[in-house]
Each structure stands twice: as structure tokens, then as C-alpha cells.
Amino acid sequence: MTADFRSDTVTRPSAAMRAAIVEAEVGDDVLDGDPTVRLLEEEAAAWLGKERALFVPSGTMANQVALGAWTRPGDEIICQRWAHVTTFEGGAAGFLHGLQSLTLGGRDGRMAAAEVEEAMRPDFIHCPKTALVCLEQTHNVAGGVVVPMEEISSISRVARERGVPVHLDGARLANAVVASGVAAPEWTAHADSVSLCLSKGLGAPVGSVVAGDAAFVERGMQVRKRLGGWMRQAGLLAAAARVALAENVERLAVDHALAREVAERLCGIDGLTADPQTVATNIAMVTVERDGLSAAQVAASLGERGVHVMAMGPQVLRFVTHLDLSTGDVDLLEEAARAVMG
């Protein structure tokens, strides 16, 4: 028996998704348009409260489509210090679009509107243009925290007063919606574009969307083409993604409860610390506090016992819950952790 807490990307498609794939109506999305892709894009745009959406293979591509649509080489983006777009996307902002990134804040996932305003460049030939502000919801490195609405709205207000668009990396926005009770359009009203990952907690096998107004999507289509992300009979993938969006949003509450249970179980083990009260969504951060023992070593030892987890720092383990995990998997985790920590 094994339990995989590395990420919510490891989920396997449900029977309903597999059936939808078999039955999907498809076409060449590049030449004539794929009817199932069109349906997904319409449904995702409506869920996000935006005019249009584009289906892309990955969350990284969704964010990079947004960056390419809003900026030109030599521009600068402002984002949180540990944002996915600057930490986990392989340097794509610079490599693909010729951008430099100005990062603010710390590991708590926060950045204040005042520091964003101070960081914006003047209209001066010696400075890059501040072309985009990037936000993230939920914040991965901070442990899946829901960034408060007041922070999102105040940063958006500062950016818009300066005529700078805002992109929301909403890879796990559905988790924020369930945890906060605030509908997606209320969050996205403060962003000019937004991405949503369908293959994380929502359980689709592949795919994300990026959404905004019609003009943004037209620019985004060209960027998607350049990145090689415009697929052919993609309705097979879109069919599963439609099931994910229709059926798996509200059930994220189960994942959130399970992540708190992970923290509760592990915080009682000598050498491990966690605060269940800080677990807001489906990510639990656990600190290894034993001299001479690193998070990577603990992760390797847990792996030998069939429990897979990711080290997110020298002493920090990240446990991510998802629809393929249950209380039985947490039992296995606890047993393995007690054996490893002795």
C-alpha cells in the first residue's frame, strides 16, 4: 500500500472522466475549432466571471500566456517573492518574454499594496516599464493560504490607478473559493486575467485555462500558438476537464479537512511540528525539528515505507491532500512517520 502526498497533480481520472473522454465530440481545434474545447472554455469563463477563456496544457503555460499577452521584452513584472510564476516556472518570464521580475514579501505569501506602489517604476528612460502585477491564490509556498480579499483588492486598486494590469495565478483558486465561501468572480473582479488549473485538486488528467476579456484572449491565442500549446483533437482532454469543473469543486472541502488531519496527527510526533489552525486548504506544512535530520532525509525514509511527500525547504515537508487520498492514507502516514522519527 502506498500514499502519495507529493501534490494534487497525481490524481487519476475518475470513471466519469474516462467515460466523457470516450464519448467526446472532437474536431481540429486549430483548423475548425474543437466543440468540446469550446464548451469547456465557455464554462470556465462563466465560472471565473470573465468574457472568454483559453484551454492550455498546463498551469505554467497559462501563466506564461498571460505574461506574453500583457508585456513586451524589457518590461518588468511585480510579484510575490515566492510566487509560482517566478519560483517554479523555469525562468520562463525572462527566457520566453525578456522580462525581469521584481519580487516582494516573504514566505507567508503576502505583499502589501504600499510596497507594490513603491516598487512601480517611474516613466523614465533609465527604468524598465512596470507592465504587470502578478498575484497568486491560493499561495503554494505559504502552505495553501488564502490571500485575504482586502490584500487582493488593495493591490489591484494601486495597479489600476497606475494603468498596470493584474494577473491572478489562480491555479488553486477553486480551493480558495471553497475555503472562503467567496465565489470565483468576486476574486477575479480584481484581476484583468486569471489562470485556473483543472488537473490539481479538481482531478482532470491534463489542462488549465487562462481567462480575461476578448482583447486579452485574442493576444493570448497568439502567445499560445508561439508556445506550441494550441492542440488538435483536444476535446478528449477538455471532456475530462469539464467533468472536473462541474463535479469536483465542492468536494475540495474533504481535501481541506484531510490536510488539517495530517497536521493534527503529525504535530503529536516528537521531532515534527505543525499548526493545524494554519491549514486553510489542502496543503499542510510540517517542520522537521531534530538536529542532524533534514526534510529530504525524512521524505526519503517515508518513501521507503510507501508514503511519498515533497521537501519544500531544508526542514519543511509539504503534504498535499487530494481526491485519491483518504483517512486510511493518513493512518499509513502516521504509522510511517512514527517509525521514521523513532
SELO-106823 format. One line per 2 residues: number of its first residue (from 1); their letters; for each residue x, y, z of C-alpha. Coordinates in steps of 0.5 Angstrom, whole numbers, plus 500, padded with zeros to 3 digits. Each point is the difference from the previous one (the first is absolute). Layout:
N
NUM> a> X:Y:Z  ...
***
This chain:
342
1> mt> 500:500:500  503:507:498
3> ad> 497:507:502  502:506:495
5> fr> 500:507:504  505:503:495
7> sd> 495:504:496  493:500:498
9> tv> 502:499:493  501:493:501
11> tr> 492:499:500  498:495:495
13> ps> 494:501:495  493:497:503
15> aa> 495:496:497  496:505:498
17> mr> 506:504:496  502:494:497
19> aa> 493:499:497  500:507:498
21> iv> 506:499:496  498:494:496
23> ea> 493:504:499  503:507:498
25> ev> 499:503:494  506:503:497
27> gd> 503:504:494  506:503:498
29> dv> 501:506:505  505:503:496
31> ld> 496:500:493  493:500:501
33> gd> 499:500:508  499:494:504
35> pt> 493:500:503  501:497:507
37> vr> 506:505:501  495:506:498
39> ll> 496:497:505  505:500:506
41> ee> 502:507:498  493:503:501
43> ea> 499:496:506  507:502:503
45> aa> 499:507:498  493:501:503
47> wl> 503:496:507  505:505:500
49> gk> 496:506:498  504:502:494
51> er> 498:501:493  504:495:497
53> al> 505:494:502  505:496:496
55> fv> 502:493:501  507:498:501
57> ps> 504:494:502  503:503:507
59> gt> 500:505:505  507:502:498
61> ma> 497:502:493  494:503:503
63> nq> 504:505:504  505:501:494
65> va> 495:501:495  497:506:505
67> lg> 507:503:500  502:499:493
69> aw> 493:504:499  501:506:504
71> tr> 507:501:499  506:502:496
73> pg> 507:498:500  504:504:505
75> de> 494:501:504  499:499:508
77> ii> 495:496:504  499:500:507
79> cq> 498:494:504  501:497:507
81> rw> 507:497:502  498:493:500
83> ah> 494:500:494  500:494:496
85> vt> 501:505:494  507:502:502
87> tf> 502:494:504  497:493:497
89> eg> 500:502:492  507:499:498
91> ga> 502:507:499  494:501:494
93> ag> 499:507:501  507:502:499
95> fl> 501:494:495  494:501:496
97> hg> 498:507:500  506:504:502
99> lq> 497:502:507  503:502:506
101> sl> 497:498:507  500:505:506
103> tl> 498:496:506  497:502:506
105> gg> 498:497:507  502:493:504
107> rd> 498:493:501  493:502:502
109> gr> 498:501:493  498:508:502
111> ma> 502:506:497  497:507:502
113> aa> 496:505:495  505:505:502
115> ev> 506:496:499  497:499:493
117> ee> 499:507:499  507:502:502
119> am> 503:495:495  497:502:494
121> rp> 504:504:495  500:507:498
123> df> 499:502:493  508:501:499
125> ih> 504:497:494  505:497:505
127> cp> 495:496:503  496:494:498
129> kt> 493:500:499  495:497:505
131> al> 496:496:496  496:495:504
133> vc> 499:499:507  499:492:502
135> le> 496:497:506  499:493:502
137> qt> 494:497:503  501:495:504
139> hn> 507:501:501  504:494:499
141> va> 507:501:504  496:503:506
143> gg> 496:494:501  494:501:496
145> vv> 498:506:504  494:504:497
147> vp> 503:507:499  495:505:503
149> me> 495:504:496  502:506:502
151> ei> 507:499:498  498:498:493
153> ss> 495:506:499  505:505:503
155> is> 506:498:496  495:499:494
157> rv> 498:507:501  507:503:501
159> ar> 502:497:493  494:502:496
161> er> 501:507:503  506:500:496
163> gv> 497:496:494  504:494:501
165> pv> 496:493:499  500:495:505
167> hl> 500:492:499  498:496:505
169> dg> 503:493:500  494:496:503
171> ar> 503:493:499  496:498:506
173> la> 495:506:500  495:494:501
175> na> 503:499:507  499:507:502
177> vv> 493:500:498  498:494:504
179> as> 504:502:506  498:508:500
181> gv> 493:499:497  501:505:495
183> aa> 498:499:493  506:500:495
185> pe> 497:506:496  501:504:507
187> wt> 507:498:500  501:501:492
189> ah> 497:507:500  507:503:503
191> ad> 504:497:494  500:501:493
193> sv> 502:493:498  500:493:504
195> sl> 502:493:500  497:494:502
197> cl> 503:493:501  495:495:498
199> sk> 505:494:502  502:501:507
201> gl> 494:500:505  495:499:495
203> ga> 503:494:498  500:501:492
205> pv> 506:496:497  502:506:496
207> gs> 499:507:499  499:507:502
209> vv> 496:506:498  502:508:499
211> ag> 495:505:500  498:507:499
213> da> 497:505:495  499:499:493
215> af> 506:504:498  505:496:505
217> ve> 498:494:498  501:502:492
219> rg> 507:502:502  501:493:505
221> mq> 498:496:494  506:502:496
223> vr> 504:499:506  497:493:501
225> kr> 502:499:493  507:502:501
227> lg> 501:496:506  497:494:496
229> gw> 494:499:504  494:500:495
231> mr> 498:493:500  497:496:495
233> qa> 494:495:502  501:503:507
235> gl> 493:498:501  502:494:503
237> la> 503:504:506  495:505:500
239> aa> 495:495:501  503:497:507
241> ar> 502:508:502  492:501:499
243> va> 498:495:505  506:502:505
245> la> 497:507:500  493:498:500
247> en> 500:495:506  507:501:504
249> ve> 500:507:502  495:499:507
251> rl> 504:493:502  506:504:501
253> av> 498:501:507  501:493:501
255> dh> 507:501:498  501:506:505
257> al> 497:496:506  505:495:498
259> ar> 506:504:500  498:503:507
261> ev> 500:493:502  507:499:497
263> ae> 503:506:504  496:497:506
265> rl> 503:493:500  507:502:499
267> cg> 500:506:505  500:495:505
269> id> 506:496:498  507:502:503
271> gl> 504:504:495  495:502:496
273> ta> 496:507:501  494:502:496
275> dp> 494:505:502  493:497:498
277> qt> 497:507:501  504:503:494
279> va> 498:495:495  495:503:496
281> tn> 499:496:493  503:493:498
283> ia> 508:502:502  503:498:507
285> mv> 507:503:501  504:495:505
287> tv> 506:502:503  506:495:502
289> er> 503:503:506  505:495:502
291> dg> 508:501:500  503:497:494
293> ls> 494:498:497  497:503:493
295> aa> 494:501:497  503:496:494
297> qv> 502:494:504  493:500:504
299> aa> 497:500:493  505:494:497
301> sl> 498:496:506  493:501:500
303> ge> 500:498:492  504:493:502
305> rg> 493:499:505  496:501:494
307> vh> 498:508:502  502:505:494
309> vm> 501:507:502  504:506:498
311> am> 505:504:504  499:508:499
313> gp> 506:502:503  506:498:505
315> qv> 495:498:505  493:500:497
317> lr> 496:495:498  493:502:495
319> fv> 495:495:501  494:501:494
321> th> 493:496:501  496:498:494
323> ld> 494:496:498  505:494:499
325> ls> 501:500:508  496:498:506
327> tg> 501:500:507  503:493:499
329> dv> 505:503:497  501:505:506
331> dl> 501:494:504  505:497:496
333> le> 504:506:500  499:501:508
335> ea> 503:493:500  506:501:496
337> ar> 501:507:503  501:497:507
339> av> 504:494:497  505:505:497
341> mg> 500:505:506  501:495:505
***
